[in-house]
Amino acid sequence: MSRATQELQSIPFRHLIGAPLTAVVQAQAQAAQTTIEFIERVGFTPDASDPTKLGKTRTVKFEYNKVSENGTLRDASLEVPVLSIVPIPFIRIESTEINFTAKITETETIDVKTSTAIGIETKAAYSSWLSPVRVEFRANFSYNHNSHNASSFNKEYQMNVNVRAVQDDLPAGLAKVLQILETSITEKTTSPSS
């Protein structure tokens, strides 16, 4: 098994893919919690007797002048629940795209040169009966071994995570609550101003 294959097998894909997805789920849960906190803080007054309960619906009162049917000017007021006039943050993660690129390059070069040379030379000489025999023996042996190893290993990882969040439609239950709150909008007129 090559080093590049071992390196590729050692990449923790489970964590590389799982971690961003877990973060997306946690972000979605945090967005939902933010929506709940917004509704509690902005839409209702605190209940002084029991902090675990919501108080009354928070309203805003508009005062203005209104011309009545007979042409007289009257003071009027309009009381509106705050939640019916402010946008409620309700973020939904629409898509998540995870791109992971692993570039592993392995180069290995082995260059071995071997050369062997053997040389044998033998001489024998005999001149006369009284002269000694001369024998010469020469042997040459040479061995050359050259070895060259070159190894190169490069790795490069790149990860891109793209998350697209959008303002989602309100859940059906919250939309129904807002409809009920809208029905509580009341206009009051007083006697004609003098």
NORMO-V308535 format. One record per residue. RES is the residue in one letter. OMEGA is omega in degrees with one decimal (none if undefined). NEAR is the number of other ideal C-beta (glycine too) atoms within 12 Angstrom. Layout:
((RES OMEGA NEAR) (RES OMEGA NEAR))
//
This chain:
((M -177.3 10) (S 179.9 15) (R 179.0 19) (A 178.7 22) (T 177.6 13) (Q -179.6 14) (E 179.6 20) (L 179.1 20) (Q -178.7 14) (S 179.3 17) (I -177.4 22) (P -177.9 15) (F -179.0 17) (R -179.8 12) (H -178.7 16) (L 179.3 22) (I -176.6 20) (G -177.1 15) (A 177.4 19) (P 178.7 25) (L 176.6 20) (T 178.6 18) (A 178.5 19) (V 179.2 27) (V 178.7 17) (Q 177.6 16) (A 178.0 22) (Q 178.1 24) (A 178.4 17) (Q 177.4 18) (A 178.3 25) (A 177.9 23) (Q 177.6 17) (T 177.9 19) (T 179.5 27) (I -179.6 21) (E 178.3 16) (F -179.5 22) (I -179.6 31) (E -175.6 23) (R -174.3 20) (V -172.1 26) (G -174.6 30) (F 174.4 24) (T 179.9 18) (P 176.4 17) (D -175.5 14) (A -176.7 9) (S -178.8 9) (D -176.4 9) (P 178.7 12) (T -179.7 9) (K 174.3 13) (L 176.8 21) (G -179.9 18) (K 177.8 17) (T 178.9 27) (R -179.4 24) (T 174.4 25) (V -176.5 19) (K 176.9 17) (F 176.5 18) (E -176.9 17) (Y 176.2 17) (N -177.9 16) (K 176.9 21) (V -179.6 15) (S -177.4 16) (E -179.7 9) (N 174.3 8) (G 179.2 9) (T -179.9 17) (L -178.7 17) (R 170.9 22) (D 179.4 21) (A 176.3 23) (S -179.6 20) (L 178.9 21) (E -172.5 22) (V 173.5 24) (P -176.5 30) (V -177.9 26) (L -179.2 33) (S -177.7 29) (I 178.2 20) (V 176.8 18) (P 179.3 17) (I -179.7 32) (P 177.7 25) (F -174.7 25) (I 176.6 26) (R 175.9 23) (I -174.8 27) (E -178.9 16) (S 175.4 13) (T -179.8 23) (E -179.7 17) (I 177.0 23) (N 179.0 15) (F 179.2 23) (T 175.3 14) (A 178.4 22) (K -178.7 16) (I -179.4 22) (T 178.5 17) (E 177.5 20) (T 178.2 15) (E 179.7 15) (T 176.3 12) (I -178.7 12) (D -178.4 12) (V 176.2 12) (K 178.8 12) (T 175.0 12) (S -179.0 11) (T 176.5 12) (A 178.6 12) (I 177.1 12) (G 178.6 12) (I 177.3 12) (E -179.6 12) (T 176.5 12) (K 174.6 12) (A -179.3 11) (A 177.1 12) (Y -177.7 12) (S -178.9 10) (S -175.3 9) (W -178.6 7) (L -177.0 7) (S -179.4 9) (P 177.8 10) (V 178.0 13) (R 177.3 13) (V 175.6 12) (E 179.1 12) (F 176.7 12) (R 177.3 12) (A 175.9 12) (N 176.1 12) (F 175.5 11) (S -179.4 12) (Y 177.3 12) (N 177.1 12) (H 176.2 12) (N 179.6 12) (S 179.7 12) (H 177.2 12) (N 174.9 12) (A -179.4 12) (S 178.8 15) (S -178.8 14) (F 179.7 17) (N 173.6 15) (K -177.9 19) (E 178.4 14) (Y 178.1 19) (Q -179.1 13) (M 176.5 20) (N 176.0 14) (V 178.0 22) (N 178.9 15) (V 178.8 23) (R 179.1 15) (A -179.9 19) (V 172.4 15) (Q -174.5 16) (D 172.5 20) (D 179.2 13) (L 175.1 22) (P -176.1 17) (A -179.5 10) (G 179.5 11) (L 177.3 24) (A 179.2 18) (K 177.8 13) (V 179.5 23) (L 175.6 28) (Q 178.8 17) (I 178.8 16) (L 178.9 28) (E 178.4 18) (T 179.4 14) (S 176.8 20) (I -177.1 24) (T 176.0 17) (E 179.2 18) (K 175.4 17) (T 177.8 21) (T -178.3 18) (S -178.3 12) (P 177.6 17) (S -176.6 16) (S none 8))
//
